Structure formats: C-alpha cells, structure tokens
Amino acid sequence: MRSWGGAAVTAFAAALVLLGGSGSAALAAPALDDAGKAPAVAYAVGASAPAAGRESGAAAPSVEERPCPVAVPSGTTCGHLLVPERRDVPNSRTIKVGYAVHHAQESSGQPADPVVYMSGGPGSASLQLTGFLARMFPARDVVVLEQRGGRYSEPRLSCPEIARGIIDTLRGPGPGAAETVSLARQALACQTRLEAEHVDLRGYRTAEIAADIVDLRTALGYPGWHLFGVSYSTRPMLLAAARDPEGTRGIVLDSLLPAHARWYDNSAASLSATMTKLGIAARFDAMVKTLNARPVAYETRDPLTRQRLTVRLDGDDVATILAEALHEADVIPIMPALVDGLASGRTELLQPLVDAAGDGLTSREWGLYYAVQCQDEVPDNTFPKSRSPRLFTGVVDAAVCDAWGLPASRAEADALTPRATVAPVSAQSAAGTVDGSPAGEPATPPILVVGGGYDPTTPPEAARQAVSAVPGARFAEFAGTGHAVFLGNDCARRTIAAFLDAPAATARACDPGAAPQALVRPGDLSLTSSIYRLLRSPIPLAVPAVFLLVSAVQLLAALVSLARRRGGALSALAGLAGVTLCGLSALSLAAVEDRTALTIGVPHALAWYGLLALVSTGLSLVEAFRLNAAAARIIPALSGLALIAWLYGWLLT
C-alpha cells in the first residue's frame, strides 16, 4: 500500500490530507501474489533422500558473501547460494540465489532454531522483508531466501516484454483473441532473449527452488530450522520438508493452496464464494454483468513509461482487480460498499485500484513467474470458457504458457501427502526411526497453517481440509483478513511466533476470530472519489482553506468590534459558524477508522455540517448589504458561496 500524507495550512485541509493510513491498493506487495501449484518431491518425511535433492556425487553447496542490495537491520549479512541451474543435467551451469541472514543477539540460554522465509508469487522478492521478520522473531536467526531467477538472484528472469503485452491487452475490454496473439508474440520475444542469454527455463520450477532451500541449510551449517512459506512459497517449503526431514523442526504455511487444487479452474468460484461471505454476491454478479455489457475507460499511468494511458475494463477485468485487491488488509473492509457503488454505476470509485494495479506489473519477475506456472500449475487446469467471471489472469497465463511450450512437471508427493502415498514401504523401512517413530512409519514435523477468511486466492476451506488429514498439523483461520495473513494481521504474527516457541501448546496467543476492522457496508458512507482526487492534486483544497481563513479573520474582527462596542454580532456569528463547520468536518474525517474508506466516500455528517456554511453565508450577506457597509464585507459572503458550491457540487458528488 502506498502511504498517504502531506501538510495543509488549515485544520480543515489537514483533515483531508493528513489522514495517515494507506490509500489505493498496491497489488505489488508480496500479499498480492498469485498462488502457483508446484510438484512435490517423491520422498516421504522420514524416508531416505539425497541431501538437498542433488545428484549422487554432486559438489556440496557453497555460498559467497555480497553487500546487501536492500536496507536491512544491523546484524544482517547477505550472500549468494551457488547451485546448478538444473540438478537433473550433468555439468549444468552454476547460478546464484540471493539470501540474507539476520543474526539474533546472543543469549545465555540455548539458542532457538532459526526460521527460513521465502515470499510467494512466483517471482516476488523476499529480502525487503528481512527487518519485518527480524522483529517478528527477535530471538531467532532469520534467513530470507530469494527464489532462483528472482530480483536479487543471478540471472534475473525479468520479462518487460510480457508486462508490455499485458498492458496492451488492457487497452481494449477483455482479453480477446487478437490481444492474446499480440501477448503471445511478446512472450516469445522474452523467451528468445532469455535463451540467448543461456537461461534454461526448465531449471526454474518448484522442485529446484525446494532443493535450493535444503542446500542453503547445508551451506550455512544449521543443523535444523523452521520453514516459513506464504502463498506460492508454501509449495517449495513443503517439498523442502519432504527432502530434508532431519533438518526440519517445524513448518508454517500462510495462505496455502493444496497440491491437488486446480487454481485457475477454481478461481472464479473462489472469488464468488468470498463475495458471498462479504454479503455482496448479488451486487457483485450485477456489477460484472453490467460492465461486461458496457465497459468503462480509465485514465492511469503506464507503469513502464510513466506516460498517460487509457485502459478499457469490462466486468471480468474489474472482477480480477477486485480479487487482487482482496489481498490488502485495508481494502477488505471497504469491499462491500465499493462493489455496491460499482453496481450502481459509480465506476469512478475504482480509480484508486486501477492506478495501483499498474505498479503490480513491475513488482515481480515475469520470466520466473511463467517458468514456474507453465511447468507446475497451468498443465493441471482446463480453463473452461463458461465460467463467470472469466478472470483476466487465467486467460493471460494460458496464452503465455501455450506460447512457451514448456514441459509439464510430474506430480510428486510432499509433506502434506497422506502417509500411505508418500513413499514405498521399502524406502520407509530404509529410513529407520525418526523422532521416536518406528521404522516404516515416517514422522511429520509440527505444521501450522494459517488462512484468511476473505482470501479468494487460497481459500481457507481447502487448506483446512488438507491439514485435517495430517498428524501434527493444525489450521487457524483469521477473520476479516485476506491473502498473506501475517502481513496484515497482528494476531496471526503472534500465533506464528508462539507456535515456533511451543509447537505442542494449545493455548491461543490471541483471538483469530476478532476482525482487525469492521466492514464498511453499503450506506455507511456518502460515496465519492473526491478525497482520492484531492490526494492526487490538492489544488481544490484552496476553496475550504480560503473559507476557513476568511471565517477566522471575520470572527476575530467581529470580536474586537464587539469589545469596542461598535457592533458586529452578525459577523461574529457568521465567522463562528464557518470555523465550527471546518472543525466538525475535520473531526468527522479523522474519526474514520479505516482511512482507505475515504477513497470511496466520506461520512454523511459532512452534508449536514454544510448547513453551517449556509448559515455563515447568509449572515455574511446580511452584513455585506447593510447601509454604509464596507466593500470588504462582501468577501466572507463570496467565500461562503464558493464553499457551498465546492461542498455540494464537487466534494459530495
């Protein structure tokens, strides 16, 4: 989320600008990551497996230090993990995978096991969260690992060609056949360029990313650690646990999509189910139908060139934007009022999310994203054309993967796979005893899965069902929260930290059923996009600023006149009404708990407070037209008329 702020000269202007909080949804954050389905490794938890998934006789993994590419807290070192691009190919070239280690302060007691974290995506960066995670786990070493091909790894699989192709498809409503053909050409241009740079895209898939996790533990010399994945990265974490049972102390999975789920095929139904939970399913369907019939044009900025860009969005496009916006903790509360407004024709209310969506196109490495999705997720889906809404993401991803033609990865078992299908009996027998389990009975490390009640990308129902069949695993659903729960819910962070400290403890660190914020229902606000427009251009604030200044001067001058027994009671009342109007309006805006709500509406009280402007202006007019009144007395009346026009003709429309 982008931070809002800016100084204002007057109290009323300050209430409009100094709202704090967050504004339009930044779909680029790691909480906006699409979930990808990746294969699991064919080793049981507790079964014998080659260390880190390396070929027999392969060189041990190594690391090299380097300066940290992002701001990190003191006590952090950064480096590259040196690994083969493809472990299944002899003499494959070496690539570099970025990582950071924040070292916990030394204590007199037994040091706590480290935790290793990776962001989702696929293709989202991780290192920028090092400080956040260090504060979340202050007593542990925190290891943050990038994905191979990611922003802080070498090579970096960026694909601006694909980003350009996606932007071009948005110039017209809905991704039609002609537009996906153009996108496919851009995708092929990226693929050709990467191959010319000697990138083997078949080496960028979940099984290899999981092997990187295990190799890093070996290279850093940790005897064991906890695995922490969110969204897509829950897949490689589960694979790493299966490959490296002796090094896995526990697993935390945030926003899990089980391996058997068909993400693309189920995405429309999952979004509709979330809208039902929010109580707006009928209005959502009406909005999609209306906008599919009459697409809407929006002016925004091209995220690549920063030039002005006009996009045309139909109902399916808007549904896709709303699905991504539900990743943001401060957007979720306004969703009922927003969807209701869109269904009523107030399409300008979507502008903040449209502006933020562009930044999402530059927040991930598209080459890595499609290398993973095309091998690990897309092949398991059928992409039915009859579904509604037809989300833009699925149409685009299917087109790119069809153009790239990468082979599908084979489905394998992971740490959540039922024991009966994890590994053959012979492999289990060879493993011996793990954590007191008898030979042939693989042990499962403690697993905590957390999900958001309003998450349409990785629905909590699917995660709960997957966890229910796994011994030693438990699930916690957090109310009022969407995707990437730990980023937007303090209770989730406390729950995760408490789990790592005592996996067997049953006491709750907090109440996951308490929503962080109440929903803004239809009718709770007077719908308007004026506040968002003010934040983009504060020039219209000159009207209330001048009115407040004039009212204050009018009040002071009248009080001085009254003290000298020269009259001025009407002027004093007019000035007092004006100052009171600005003060009450400022307090009303500041009292809005979810500042993001101000991007789509303002409290109804502002319309009633406007009656004070009528009183102030009326009294000022009477004073201005008194016999022998100075010409300057017309100024308060004119500023009042301007404010009335601004309030009822612009702000509240």
Secondary structure, 3 states (H helix, E strand, C coil): CCECCCCCCCHHHHHHHCCCCECCCCCCCHHHCCCCCCCCCCCCCCCCCCHHHCCCCCCCCEEEEECCCCCCCCCEEEEEEEEECCCCCCCCCEEEEEEEEECCCCCCCCCCCCEEEECCCCCECCHHHHHHHHHHCCCCCEEEECCCCCCCCECCCCCHHHHHHHHHHCCCCCCCHHHHHHHHHHHHHHHHHHHHCCCCHHHCCHHHHHHHHHHHHHHHCCCCEEEEEEHHHHHHHHHHHHHCHHHEEEEEEECCCCCCCCHHHHHHHHHHHHHHHCCCHHHHHHHHHHHHHCCEEEEEECCCCCCEEEEEECHHHHHHHHHHHCCCCCCHHHHHHHHHHHHCCCHHHHHHHHHHHHHHCCCECHHHHHHHHHHHCHHHCCCCCCCCCCCHHHHHHHHHHHHHCCCCCCCCCCCCCCHHHCCCHHHHHHHCCECCECCCCCCCCCEEEEEECCCCCCCHHHHHHHHHCCCCEEEEEECCCCCCHHHHCHHHHHHHHHHHHCCCCCCCCCCCCCCCCCCCCCCCCEECCHHHHHHHCCHHHHHHHHHHHHHHHHHHHHHHHHHCCCCCHHHHHHHHHHHHHHHHHHHHHHCCCCHHHHHCEECCHHHHHHHHHHHHHHHHHHHHCCCCCCHHHHHHHHHHHHHHHHHHHHHCC
